[in-house]
C-alpha cells in the first residue's frame, strides 16, 4: 500500500516506475508534473504500457515512438490522430516493419509505406492488399529489395513472361517461381544460369540439353554440369568445349 504522501510525489513516482514499468499504471492517472518523463521511462521497459497513458501521451509522437521501439503492437494504443497521420506511420514502419501488419495501420494501401516495410523484410508484402500484389511495376520494385516477395505475388504475374524475365534479371531466384512453361523459355533460363549455374536444375528438360544454356551455367559453376542432360554429358564435342574453357 502506497502512503498518501507519496502518491503525488514526482520523485517517488519516478523511482517506482524506474524499478518496474507496472507502477506506471498506478501513477499514470495522477496529475504529476513529470508525467511525460514517467511515460518514457515505463515505455523503455515495456511498450505495452502505452495503454495506461493519458490521451495527451498517446497523442505524443515521441512517446508513442518510444513505445513502438519496444513493442510494435503498441500502435493500437496510439491516439486516433497519430494513427491517421501518414508521416508518423511512415516513420513507425521505418522503425519496425511489423507495424505494417497491425490492424491499427490505416495505410496498408500506401505503396511508399509498404515498400519501407519490404526493405526490411519481404514478409511485409503479405499484409498489402491484392491490388498492390497485381501491380507489375510495384512488384518488380519489391523484388529489387527481396526476391522472396514473389511468394505473395498474384498467380497472373507469375504466368507473365515479361514480368518473370524482369525479375529473373534482377535475381535468379525468380526462376523458381516461374511456371513450367516459362522455365522452358530460353531467354529466361539464360538470364538465370548466368547468375547461378546450378539453377540449371530447375529449367526445362529441353533446355538442360541446350549446349549454350548448359555452357553458360557451367561457366558460372562447374557443379552445374551434374544437371545437364545425359545426352550432353556424353557428347564428346561439347565436353571438349568445356575442357577448353576450363583450361583457359
C-alpha positions, 0 to 999 in steps of 0.5 A, spaced: 500 500 500 502 506 497 502 512 503 498 518 501 504 522 501 507 519 496 502 518 491 503 525 488 510 525 489 514 526 482 520 523 485 517 517 488 513 516 482 519 516 478 523 511 482 517 506 482 516 506 475 524 506 474 524 499 478 518 496 474 514 499 468 507 496 472 507 502 477 506 506 471 499 504 471 498 506 478 501 513 477 499 514 470 492 517 472 495 522 477 496 529 475 504 529 476 508 534 473 513 529 470 508 525 467 511 525 460 518 523 463 514 517 467 511 515 460 518 514 457 521 511 462 515 505 463 515 505 455 523 503 455 521 497 459 515 495 456 511 498 450 505 495 452 504 500 457 502 505 452 495 503 454 495 506 461 497 513 458 493 519 458 490 521 451 495 527 451 501 521 451 498 517 446 497 523 442 505 524 443 509 522 437 515 521 441 512 517 446 508 513 442 515 512 438 518 510 444 513 505 445 513 502 438 521 501 439 519 496 444 513 493 442 510 494 435 503 492 437 503 498 441 500 502 435 493 500 437 494 504 443 496 510 439 491 516 439 486 516 433 490 522 430 497 519 430 494 513 427 491 517 421 497 521 420 501 518 414 508 521 416 508 518 423 506 511 420 511 512 415 516 513 420 513 507 425 514 502 419 521 505 418 522 503 425 519 496 425 516 493 419 511 489 423 507 495 424 505 494 417 501 488 419 497 491 425 490 492 424 491 499 427 495 501 420 490 505 416 495 505 410 496 498 408 494 501 401 500 506 401 505 503 396 511 508 399 509 505 406 509 498 404 515 498 400 519 501 407 516 495 410 519 490 404 526 493 405 526 490 411 523 484 410 519 481 404 514 478 409 511 485 409 508 484 402 503 479 405 499 484 409 498 489 402 492 488 399 491 484 392 491 490 388 498 492 390 500 484 389 497 485 381 501 491 380 507 489 375 511 495 376 510 495 384 512 488 384 518 488 380 520 494 385 519 489 391 523 484 388 529 489 387 529 489 395 527 481 396 526 476 391 522 472 396 516 477 395 514 473 389 511 468 394 505 473 395 505 475 388 498 474 384 498 467 380 497 472 373 504 475 374 507 469 375 504 466 368 507 473 365 513 472 361 515 479 361 514 480 368 518 473 370 524 475 365 524 482 369 525 479 375 529 473 373 534 479 371 534 482 377 535 475 381 535 468 379 531 466 384 525 468 380 526 462 376 523 458 381 517 461 381 516 461 374 511 456 371 513 450 367 512 453 361 516 459 362 522 455 365 522 452 358 523 459 355 530 460 353 531 467 354 529 466 361 533 460 363 539 464 360 538 470 364 538 465 370 544 460 369 548 466 368 547 468 375 547 461 378 549 455 374 546 450 378 539 453 377 540 449 371 536 444 375 530 447 375 529 449 367 526 445 362 528 438 360 529 441 353 533 446 355 538 442 360 540 439 353 541 446 350 549 446 349 549 454 350 544 454 356 548 448 359 555 452 357 553 458 360 551 455 367 557 451 367 561 457 366 558 460 372 559 453 376 562 447 374 557 443 379 552 445 374 554 440 369 551 434 374 544 437 371 545 437 364 542 432 360 545 425 359 545 426 352 550 432 353 554 429 358 556 424 353 557 428 347 564 428 346 564 435 342 561 439 347 565 436 353 571 438 349 568 445 349 568 445 356 575 442 357 577 448 353 574 453 357 576 450 363 583 450 361 583 457 359 
